[in-house]
Amino acid sequence: MSTALASPKRLTIALTPVVGIIITPFLPFVSTPTFWFGIPAAAVWMTGMVIGAVAALQIVERSYLRDGGDVLDAAEAAVDAERLAALSESEAR
């Protein structure tokens, strides 16, 4: 897998619960008085999608770090620190 955070596989994983949230108004159980576990079905569905979004983002992060993303993040942080130091020096003058 690619070390780029925005690879197609990672984007697909992250967007799956988002699509579930977006299509909620078009699902048949939203327009009918349906209850799941004594709670309106739409509320249960949305809760599931929020939990799914958290799980999907955790999967994406672990995949990214497993493929070397932590090294890329450290390198980017070093570059940012150098830019900040250069900016601070220029402001001090």
N, C-alpha and C positions, 0 to 999 in steps of 0.2 A: 504494500500500500504506500501511497505517497506521504511525504512528511508535510505537505501543504495542508493546513487546517481545513480549507474549503475544497476537499476532494469530492467527487460525485457521490461516493458511498456515504461519506459523513453528512453531506447535505441532505441526502435521501433519508437517512436515519433521523436527523434533526427536524425535517419538515413533515414527517409522518404525523405526529400529534398536532402540528399546526393546521394541517389539512383537516384533521378530525374536528378541530375547534371551528374552522371556517365553515364546514358543511353542516354544522349543528342545526341551523335554522331550517335546513332542507330535509332533515331526517323525519320520518313519519311519526316517531314517538314524541316529538316535540309539540306537534299540533294537536295531539290527543291527550286526554287526561290519564296518562299512564304513570303508574307508580312502581318503582323498584325499591325494595327494602323499606317501604313506607315513605319514600322521598320521591319527589318528581323526577321522572326519568332523565330529563334534560340536566338537572343538577348532578345526578349521579354520573351521567356521561361526561359533563364538563370536569368534574372532579377526577375522573379517570384520565381524561386528556391532559390535565395539569400534571398528574402523577406520571403519565407517559412522557410528557415533555421533560420533566426532571430526569427520568430514567434515560431518555434518548440523549440528553446533553451529557450525562455521566458516561454513557457508552462512547460518545464522540470524543470526550476528553481523554478517556483511558486509551482509546485507539490512537489518538494523536500523540500522547506521551509515549506509548509503547513503540511507535514508529520513529522516535527521535525528536519529537516536538520540544522536549525539555531542553535539548541542546540548542535548538533554534531560538527558543525563548531566552535562554541565557545570553546568546550572542546578540540578540536584539536589545536586551537590557543593557549590555555593555556599550553598544553603539549609542543608545539613548543617554546613558550616563556621560559619555564623552561629549555629546552635543550639549547637554545641560551644563557641563563644566565649561565648555567653550562659550556658551551664552552668558554664564555668570562672570567669566573673565572679561568679556566685552562690555558688560554692564558696569563692571567695577571701574573701567577706564573712563 
